[in-house]
Amino acid sequence: MKKHNQKYHKQNKNTIKENSLFISIKKKNNNLILYIFIAFVVPVLLYIQTVNYKFTNFDDNRIISNNITFLSNFKNASQAFTTDAFVVKISSFYRPMQTLSYMIDIQLSGPKETWMFHLSNILLLGLISCSLFLLLIRFLIPPNLALLSTLIYCIHPLFVSSIAWIPARGDLQLTLFSLLSFLFLIELFQKGKIIYLFLNWTAFTIALFCKETAAFLPFIFIIYYFTFYYKKRFDNKYLLIILLYFVSGILWLWLRSIAIGGIVNPKDNVVIISIIHNLRTIPESLVKFFIPYDIAPIPSFSLFKFLTGLVMISIIILLFRNKERSKKEKIFCLSWFIILMIPSMIYKHPYIDYLDHRFFLPMIGIMLFILFSFPKNWFVKGDIKRAWILIIILISLCSFTIIKSSSYTDPMTFYNTVISQNSNSVLAYHNRGNLKKDRADFKGAIEDFNKAIAIDPNFANPYNNRGSAKGCTGDNPGAIEDYNKAIAINPNYVEALFNRGVAKKNMGDNLGAIEDYNKAIAINPNYAEALYNRGCVKLNKIGDNLGAITDFNTVISITKKNADAYYNRGVANMKLGNFKEASEDYNKAIDINPNYADAYHNKGVILYSTGNLQEAIINFNYAIDIKPNYLSAYLNRAISKYHLKDLTGTIEDCENVLKLNPNNVNAMNLKTKAQQELQKKR
């Protein structure tokens, strides 16, 4: 054993022994393929149950569900590189590879399924596990220890959100291609072959388009070079890779500027202030990695974790005295952690302290630091006792991870879990309130919005959504009061302005409704829903048919296929006597929605007015087939049949009208008239 350790120490001194990654490992360990297989299979099997999970409605609805039409069309693949992660250019999160992968998922499973999104995350984790294992081997970590360490890392409950939460896809892709880039860089330094240069550059470029954090990878590469290879002759090929990095960076910055309008979105907080605020994530991440006792889906800063983390930082400083690896190597490990943590600290979310999935790549540096601090005679071949310690840790963490992953089963489970672990999460109460509102639990929704407002009275969204819930219960005055508060906090809150307009319309204040719609449209000229509602008020309430047509024209130009806009434009044209234009509008509405009963009915009315009674009856038939209790269609069909001398049919339709409304005078009179004429014929 002593002789083996001396040899191992000699290989480790200041540099990594020069040999091929795959050939050298295979010579040392004939079980390499088995180890790689285990590294892939264990985390995949652990998370395989998540394929049955749904969306959490925590960004996945905004990123995927709201953009399903765009994502379903693979012809939009190139546009993934010129828009933000939310597709609608509302953030500074640039994730083209993530968007592209969602498109592929939809092609494989269809737009209504979630299983492929989860399966892709799981498979990415398996590939990350294999890559991490190979990287540890490359750092001369004994194979048994490398495998156990890899498995512990990849099944760690701290990273549950990285796999079970679909929007963490970008971090998984970033980690995979960063590890591959690093492996190819090591091979380049070891073997000097140009193929590894291009493989490293390709993997780095892909990582760059996965997440912005990859922009900091070259700093890690430079530190790695000066840690392990600075005494070697500088190869001119390294200048080429620097040039290639520069080309990739320019391309990335250019496309990113198109997507979000600049290197940093002006809506983001000041960078320095954000970093200072987020410094607490460093000690807290360490605590959650070493003591994973309180892993919340949406965590919050904790004084206890912060202070405990400071103690751990002190321990890490003490470990520098350990001479198993050089101080330079340990500095490299900590540099990996700190440098790759910085990008996630640049942005400060107003209602989220931090999210754990951002630690997935940086924390590898801490794992390397710990492994570099292990005595070299630990976990070598034949040392079973210490291996069992890690196996027990592995099994325990697996159990904890399975429990924690269940929090992502569905939206309600997700937010219930968040609130149970973080009772001060204003966003969790707000989002759960929206879920309850969508499920018609208006009382429960209002209670959650009340709690969100109690936590942060300056958060405009809960006021708006509480107003919406009140409106659904018929409390329009209470709804308007809430909309007023939301607008007072955020005068440009277009949704609140729109909702207040709806509430005013419901209370008969049509001019007030139009005023609010005007304000919303002034802020967002392409707000189709506000334009449509304004058009409906003009059409149905104040008789401004020309103004209504103008609004519906704009809605149609924005939405392209809006059956309701075509139908209501048809109604306006009909009122103006433009029957040809009205009929064309009804036809377009029917083309978009073949089950548009009102469009068939109104088209029938036009045909009746022009004397085309048979065609009118056909359209009334369509309307009644779609809507069997359509009183007006029965009555107008009865009138049409009467003029065609179909007295029996007239009587039958009048009876159908009277079944729906026994007091309908028109049906009574027409039925009597038809019966009298039928009696005369007999």
Secondary structure as GFF3:
##gff-version 3
##sequence-region A 1 682
A	DSSP	alpha_helix	2	12	.	.	.	ID=ss1
A	DSSP	alpha_helix	21	28	.	.	.	ID=ss2
A	DSSP	alpha_helix	32	47	.	.	.	ID=ss3
A	DSSP	three_ten_helix	48	52	.	.	.	ID=ss4
A	DSSP	alpha_helix	60	63	.	.	.	ID=ss5
A	DSSP	three_ten_helix	65	67	.	.	.	ID=ss6
A	DSSP	alpha_helix	68	72	.	.	.	ID=ss7
A	DSSP	three_ten_helix	74	82	.	.	.	ID=ss8
A	DSSP	alpha_helix	96	109	.	.	.	ID=ss9
A	DSSP	alpha_helix	115	138	.	.	.	ID=ss10
A	DSSP	alpha_helix	143	154	.	.	.	ID=ss11
A	DSSP	three_ten_helix	157	159	.	.	.	ID=ss12
A	DSSP	alpha_helix	160	164	.	.	.	ID=ss13
A	DSSP	three_ten_helix	166	168	.	.	.	ID=ss14
A	DSSP	alpha_helix	169	191	.	.	.	ID=ss15
A	DSSP	alpha_helix	194	208	.	.	.	ID=ss16
A	DSSP	three_ten_helix	212	216	.	.	.	ID=ss17
A	DSSP	alpha_helix	217	228	.	.	.	ID=ss18
A	DSSP	alpha_helix	237	260	.	.	.	ID=ss19
A	DSSP	alpha_helix	271	278	.	.	.	ID=ss20
A	DSSP	alpha_helix	281	290	.	.	.	ID=ss21
A	DSSP	alpha_helix	303	318	.	.	.	ID=ss22
A	DSSP	three_ten_helix	319	321	.	.	.	ID=ss23
A	DSSP	alpha_helix	327	346	.	.	.	ID=ss24
A	DSSP	three_ten_helix	356	359	.	.	.	ID=ss25
A	DSSP	alpha_helix	363	373	.	.	.	ID=ss26
A	DSSP	alpha_helix	384	405	.	.	.	ID=ss27
A	DSSP	three_ten_helix	406	408	.	.	.	ID=ss28
A	DSSP	alpha_helix	411	421	.	.	.	ID=ss29
A	DSSP	alpha_helix	426	438	.	.	.	ID=ss30
A	DSSP	alpha_helix	442	455	.	.	.	ID=ss31
A	DSSP	alpha_helix	460	472	.	.	.	ID=ss32
A	DSSP	alpha_helix	476	489	.	.	.	ID=ss33
A	DSSP	alpha_helix	494	506	.	.	.	ID=ss34
A	DSSP	alpha_helix	510	523	.	.	.	ID=ss35
A	DSSP	alpha_helix	528	540	.	.	.	ID=ss36
A	DSSP	alpha_helix	545	559	.	.	.	ID=ss37
A	DSSP	alpha_helix	563	575	.	.	.	ID=ss38
A	DSSP	alpha_helix	579	592	.	.	.	ID=ss39
A	DSSP	alpha_helix	597	609	.	.	.	ID=ss40
A	DSSP	alpha_helix	613	626	.	.	.	ID=ss41
A	DSSP	alpha_helix	631	643	.	.	.	ID=ss42
A	DSSP	alpha_helix	647	660	.	.	.	ID=ss43
A	DSSP	alpha_helix	665	681	.	.	.	ID=ss44
###
